Amino acid sequence: MNKLEQTISRIELLNEEAGQKASDYLNTLTKPLGSLGRLEELAIQLAGITEELPLEIMRKAIIIMAGDHGVCEEGVSAFPQEVTPQMVMNFLHGGAAINVLARQAGADVICVDIGVNADLEHPDLYSRKVRRGTANMACGAAMSRDEAILAISHGIEMVEELVGKGYRLFATGEMGIGNTTASAAMLSVLTGVDIEQAVGRGTGVDDTGLLKKKDTIKRAIAMNNPDVNDPLDVLSKLGGLEIAGLTGVILGCAALRCPVVIDGFIASVAALIATRLAPQSIAYMIPSHVSQESGHRLLLEQLHLTPMIDMKMRLGEGTGAVLCLHLIDAAVLIMQEMATFEQASVSSS
């Protein structure tokens, strides 16, 4: 049994008893029943995931998986591929949007090179390079099945390592020029969503670029003929190494009973792959926001996940997910600090 199979076999259902205890306790607090809405739902979900009451503020990590895409050769992005390694170094130097928002949320940014087409060195970089970027999926498979499984395994191992260092709450982030093209292709194949609806402007391509992007995806699907019933086949033929890595992060979190906050379009495609591999993993996911990327709302509907916020964002990096860490902390603090009717001498009826 390989790492992926072992991890999937360890994913269990949420602890219903812990969730019920959290629900019962919320009903004793000085508020009308259910009046805190999604915050109460979050608290119940966190209890079911962690099996811990009272809930505690958890150490937070945003795992950014970085990888390049060979399909950029087709001119599908408004930015050159060189931006991927440049942005990775920006993350490591603390200058990107995700760094700013992570500092505000009290979270650590963990940057992983899983497939950047460059040689990167930095003391804080986690080097897990499977290969120097994927191949051009318009000309053949983006990667081999074994490479996809290896990238997933690296994601799992990152979670295991970080849990060993005391982290308990994870958010998903990514960096990879061209990855909305790969994500749209996978969304279309796995869900049947029409390519016209699945494909968005990504980094901001113009009308000509959008048409080129759609045509490239159609050619890639025709070339590779991915098996809709085999998520690893779809991932290896049309996906990206960072998407595979995030799939592993999500599965690793579920196996270790850690909540994982799902960011935008790319991270949600990784979530879709994770649910196809291990349907029970969906219970460990917390959807953060709905992206402006056109396919994201459709993808969330396919996953039956309701995002907590809509800030009209489309940056990626984990920026939507990190904002929701504040809401998770709020749910925990409600459980920790709010008075019960009895404690406050308030009538409950």
C-alpha positions as CSV (number, residue, x, y, z in Angstrom):
1,M,0.0,0.0,0.0
2,N,1.5,3.3,-1.0
3,K,1.4,6.6,0.9
4,L,-1.7,7.8,-0.9
5,E,-3.7,4.6,-0.3
6,Q,-2.5,4.5,3.4
7,T,-3.7,8.1,3.9
8,I,-7.1,7.5,2.3
9,S,-7.6,4.4,4.5
10,R,-7.1,6.6,7.6
11,I,-9.7,9.2,6.9
12,E,-12.7,8.7,9.2
13,L,-16.1,10.3,9.5
14,L,-16.5,13.3,11.9
15,N,-17.1,12.6,15.5
16,E,-20.8,13.1,15.8
17,E,-20.8,12.9,19.6
18,A,-18.3,15.8,19.9
19,G,-20.3,17.8,17.3
20,Q,-23.5,17.3,19.3
21,K,-21.8,18.3,22.5
22,A,-20.6,21.5,20.9
23,S,-24.2,22.1,19.5
24,D,-25.7,21.6,23.0
25,Y,-23.2,23.9,24.6
26,L,-23.9,26.6,22.0
27,N,-27.5,26.4,22.9
28,T,-26.7,27.3,26.5
29,L,-25.0,30.6,25.6
30,T,-26.6,34.0,26.0
31,K,-28.2,34.3,22.5
32,P,-31.2,33.1,20.6
33,L,-30.8,29.5,19.3
34,G,-28.7,29.4,16.1
35,S,-28.4,33.2,16.0
36,L,-24.7,33.2,15.2
37,G,-25.4,31.2,12.1
38,R,-22.2,30.0,10.3
39,L,-20.1,30.7,13.3
40,E,-22.1,28.0,15.2
41,E,-21.8,25.7,12.2
42,L,-18.1,26.2,12.2
43,A,-17.8,25.5,15.9
44,I,-19.7,22.2,15.5
45,Q,-17.6,21.2,12.5
46,L,-14.4,22.0,14.4
47,A,-15.5,19.9,17.3
48,G,-16.4,17.0,15.0
49,I,-13.0,17.3,13.2
50,T,-10.7,17.6,16.2
51,E,-12.8,15.6,18.7
52,E,-11.8,18.2,21.3
53,L,-13.9,20.2,23.7
54,P,-13.4,22.9,24.7
55,L,-12.1,24.1,21.4
56,E,-8.7,25.8,21.4
57,I,-7.2,28.5,19.1
58,M,-5.0,26.4,16.8
59,R,-1.5,27.1,15.3
60,K,-2.1,28.1,11.7
61,A,-0.1,27.4,8.5
62,I,-0.8,28.5,4.9
63,I,0.8,25.9,2.6
64,I,1.6,27.5,-0.8
65,M,2.4,24.9,-3.4
66,A,4.3,26.3,-6.4
67,G,4.7,24.7,-9.8
68,D,4.9,25.7,-13.4
69,H,2.8,24.7,-16.4
70,G,4.0,23.7,-19.8
71,V,0.8,24.9,-21.4
72,C,2.0,28.4,-21.0
73,E,3.8,27.7,-24.3
74,E,0.3,28.2,-25.9
75,G,0.1,31.8,-24.7
76,V,-2.8,31.2,-22.3
77,S,-1.6,33.7,-19.6
78,A,-1.2,37.4,-19.4
79,F,2.0,36.9,-17.4
80,P,5.2,35.1,-18.5
81,Q,6.2,31.9,-16.7
82,E,9.2,33.7,-15.1
83,V,6.7,35.2,-12.7
84,T,6.3,31.9,-10.8
85,P,9.8,31.7,-9.3
86,Q,9.8,35.5,-8.9
87,M,6.6,35.3,-6.8
88,V,7.9,32.4,-4.8
89,M,10.9,34.5,-3.7
90,N,8.5,37.3,-2.9
91,F,6.6,35.0,-0.6
92,L,9.8,33.9,1.1
93,H,10.8,37.6,1.6
94,G,7.4,38.4,3.1
95,G,6.3,40.9,0.5
96,A,3.2,39.4,-1.1
97,A,-0.4,39.9,-0.3
98,I,-0.6,36.5,1.4
99,N,2.3,37.5,3.7
100,V,0.5,40.7,4.8
101,L,-2.8,38.9,5.5
102,A,-1.1,35.9,7.1
103,R,0.7,38.2,9.6
104,Q,-2.6,39.8,10.4
105,A,-4.1,36.4,11.0
106,G,-1.2,35.1,13.1
107,A,-0.5,32.4,10.5
108,D,2.8,31.2,9.1
109,V,3.4,31.0,5.3
110,I,4.9,27.7,4.3
111,C,6.2,27.8,0.7
112,V,6.8,24.6,-1.2
113,D,8.6,24.2,-4.5
114,I,6.9,21.2,-5.9
115,G,7.5,21.9,-9.6
116,V,8.9,25.3,-10.4
117,N,10.8,25.5,-13.6
118,A,13.8,27.2,-12.0
119,D,16.5,26.4,-9.4
120,L,15.4,28.1,-6.1
121,E,17.3,28.4,-2.9
122,H,16.2,29.9,0.4
123,P,16.5,28.7,4.0
124,D,12.7,28.8,4.4
125,L,11.8,27.1,1.2
126,Y,10.6,23.5,1.3
127,S,12.0,21.9,-1.8
128,R,9.9,19.0,-2.9
129,K,10.4,19.3,-6.7
130,V,8.9,16.4,-8.7
131,R,10.0,17.9,-12.0
132,R,10.7,21.3,-13.5
133,G,7.1,22.1,-14.4
134,T,4.6,20.1,-16.2
135,A,4.7,19.3,-20.0
136,N,2.4,21.1,-22.4
137,M,-0.9,19.4,-22.0
138,A,-2.0,20.5,-25.4
139,C,0.7,18.2,-26.8
140,G,0.4,15.2,-24.4
141,A,0.0,14.4,-20.8
142,A,1.0,17.1,-18.3
143,M,2.8,14.5,-16.2
144,S,2.9,10.8,-15.6
145,R,0.6,9.1,-13.2
146,D,3.5,8.3,-10.9
147,E,4.5,11.9,-10.8
148,A,1.0,13.0,-9.9
149,I,0.9,10.4,-7.1
150,L,4.4,11.5,-5.9
151,A,3.2,15.2,-5.8
152,I,0.2,14.2,-3.8
153,S,2.4,12.2,-1.4
154,H,4.6,15.3,-0.9
155,G,1.5,17.2,0.1
156,I,0.5,14.6,2.6
157,E,4.0,14.5,4.1
158,M,4.1,18.3,4.4
159,V,1.0,18.1,6.6
160,E,2.5,15.3,8.7
161,E,5.7,17.3,9.2
162,L,3.9,20.5,10.2
163,V,1.5,18.7,12.5
164,G,4.7,17.3,14.2
165,K,5.7,20.9,14.7
166,G,2.4,21.8,16.4
167,Y,0.3,23.2,13.6
168,R,-3.4,22.1,13.6
169,L,-5.2,24.5,11.2
170,F,-4.2,24.7,7.6
171,A,-5.1,26.9,4.6
172,T,-4.4,26.1,1.0
173,G,-2.4,28.4,-1.3
174,E,-0.8,28.1,-4.7
175,M,1.4,29.8,-7.3
176,G,1.8,28.8,-10.9
177,I,1.4,30.8,-14.0
178,G,-1.1,28.9,-16.3
179,N,-2.8,27.1,-13.5
180,T,-6.3,28.4,-14.2
181,T,-6.1,26.8,-17.6
182,A,-5.3,23.4,-16.1
183,S,-8.0,23.9,-13.4
184,A,-10.7,24.8,-16.0
185,A,-9.8,21.7,-18.1
186,M,-10.1,19.5,-15.0
187,L,-13.4,21.1,-13.9
188,S,-14.9,20.5,-17.4
189,V,-13.8,16.9,-17.6
190,L,-14.7,15.9,-14.0
191,T,-18.1,17.6,-13.8
192,G,-19.3,18.0,-17.3
193,V,-19.4,21.8,-17.0
194,D,-19.2,23.3,-20.5
195,I,-15.8,24.8,-21.3
196,E,-17.4,28.1,-22.2
197,Q,-18.5,28.3,-18.5
198,A,-15.5,26.7,-17.0
199,V,-12.9,29.1,-18.5
200,G,-12.2,32.5,-17.1
201,R,-9.6,35.2,-17.7
202,G,-7.2,34.1,-15.0
203,T,-4.4,36.7,-14.7
204,G,-6.4,39.0,-17.0
205,V,-6.1,37.8,-20.6
206,D,-7.9,39.9,-23.2
207,D,-10.7,38.6,-25.5
208,T,-8.2,37.1,-27.9
209,G,-6.3,35.4,-25.1
210,L,-9.6,34.0,-23.7
211,L,-10.4,32.4,-27.0
212,K,-6.9,31.0,-27.2
213,K,-7.3,29.6,-23.7
214,K,-10.6,27.9,-24.5
215,D,-9.2,26.4,-27.8
216,T,-6.1,25.1,-25.9
217,I,-8.2,23.4,-23.3
218,K,-10.4,21.8,-26.0
219,R,-7.3,20.5,-27.8
220,A,-5.7,19.2,-24.6
221,I,-8.9,17.2,-23.7
222,A,-9.1,15.8,-27.2
223,M,-5.4,14.9,-27.2
224,N,-5.3,13.2,-23.8
225,N,-8.8,11.7,-23.7
226,P,-8.8,11.6,-19.8
227,D,-10.9,9.0,-18.0
228,V,-13.6,10.9,-16.1
229,N,-14.0,8.0,-13.7
230,D,-10.3,8.0,-12.8
231,P,-9.3,11.3,-11.0
232,L,-5.6,10.4,-11.1
233,D,-5.8,10.0,-14.9
234,V,-7.5,13.5,-15.2
235,L,-5.0,15.0,-12.8
236,S,-1.9,13.6,-14.5
237,K,-3.1,14.4,-18.0
238,L,-4.5,17.9,-17.5
239,G,-3.4,19.1,-14.0
240,G,-0.5,20.7,-12.3
241,L,2.0,19.7,-9.7
242,E,0.8,22.3,-7.3
243,I,-2.8,21.1,-7.7
244,A,-1.6,17.6,-6.9
245,G,0.4,18.8,-3.9
246,L,-2.7,20.6,-2.6
247,T,-4.7,17.4,-3.1
248,G,-2.3,15.8,-0.8
249,V,-2.5,18.6,1.7
250,I,-6.3,18.2,1.9
251,L,-6.1,14.4,2.2
252,G,-3.3,14.7,4.8
253,C,-5.4,17.1,6.9
254,A,-8.4,14.8,6.8
255,A,-6.3,11.8,7.8
256,L,-4.8,13.7,10.8
257,R,-8.2,15.3,11.8
258,C,-7.1,18.8,11.0
259,P,-9.4,21.4,9.5
260,V,-8.3,22.7,6.1
261,V,-9.5,26.0,4.6
262,I,-10.0,25.8,0.8
263,D,-9.0,28.9,-1.1
264,G,-10.1,29.8,-4.6
265,F,-10.5,28.1,-8.0
266,I,-7.2,26.2,-8.1
267,A,-7.5,24.9,-4.5
268,S,-11.1,24.0,-5.1
269,V,-10.1,21.8,-8.1
270,A,-7.6,20.1,-5.7
271,A,-10.5,19.6,-3.3
272,L,-12.6,18.1,-6.1
273,I,-9.8,15.6,-6.8
274,A,-9.6,14.8,-3.1
275,T,-13.3,14.1,-2.8
276,R,-13.2,11.8,-5.8
277,L,-10.3,9.9,-4.2
278,A,-11.8,10.0,-0.7
279,P,-15.4,11.2,-0.5
280,Q,-15.2,11.4,3.3
281,S,-12.5,14.1,3.1
282,I,-15.2,16.7,2.3
283,A,-16.2,16.9,6.0
284,Y,-12.8,18.3,6.9
285,M,-12.9,21.2,4.3
286,I,-13.9,24.7,5.2
287,P,-14.8,26.7,2.0
288,S,-13.4,30.3,2.3
289,H,-14.6,32.5,-0.5
290,V,-16.0,32.6,-4.0
291,S,-13.5,33.8,-6.6
292,Q,-14.2,36.0,-9.5
293,E,-12.8,33.3,-11.7
294,S,-15.9,32.2,-13.6
295,G,-15.6,28.4,-13.0
296,H,-15.2,28.7,-9.2
297,R,-18.9,29.2,-8.3
298,L,-19.8,26.3,-10.5
299,L,-17.1,24.2,-8.8
300,L,-18.3,25.0,-5.3
301,E,-21.8,24.0,-6.4
302,Q,-20.5,20.7,-7.6
303,L,-18.8,20.2,-4.2
304,H,-21.9,21.3,-2.3
305,L,-19.8,23.8,-0.4
306,T,-21.1,27.3,0.6
307,P,-18.3,29.9,0.8
308,M,-18.2,32.1,3.9
309,I,-17.3,35.3,2.1
310,D,-17.5,37.0,-1.3
311,M,-14.8,39.7,-1.6
312,K,-14.7,39.7,-5.4
313,M,-11.1,38.4,-5.2
314,R,-9.1,36.4,-7.8
315,L,-5.5,36.6,-6.6
316,G,-5.0,33.1,-5.4
317,E,-1.9,32.5,-3.1
318,G,-4.4,31.6,-0.3
319,T,-5.6,35.1,0.2
320,G,-9.2,34.2,0.5
321,A,-8.5,31.3,2.8
322,V,-6.4,33.4,5.2
323,L,-9.2,35.9,5.7
324,C,-11.4,33.1,7.0
325,L,-8.9,32.1,9.7
326,H,-10.3,35.1,11.6
327,L,-13.8,33.6,11.4
328,I,-12.5,30.3,12.6
329,D,-10.9,31.9,15.6
330,A,-14.1,33.8,16.2
331,A,-16.1,30.5,16.4
332,V,-13.5,29.1,18.9
333,L,-13.6,32.2,21.0
334,I,-17.4,32.2,21.2
335,M,-17.2,28.7,22.7
336,Q,-14.4,29.8,25.1
337,E,-15.5,33.2,26.3
338,M,-19.2,33.7,25.9
339,A,-21.3,33.4,29.0
340,T,-24.1,30.9,29.5
341,F,-27.5,31.9,30.5
342,E,-26.9,30.5,34.0
343,Q,-23.5,32.2,34.4
344,A,-24.9,35.6,33.3
345,S,-28.1,35.2,35.3
346,V,-30.1,35.8,32.1
347,S,-33.5,34.2,31.5
348,S,-33.4,31.7,28.6
349,S,-37.1,31.8,28.0
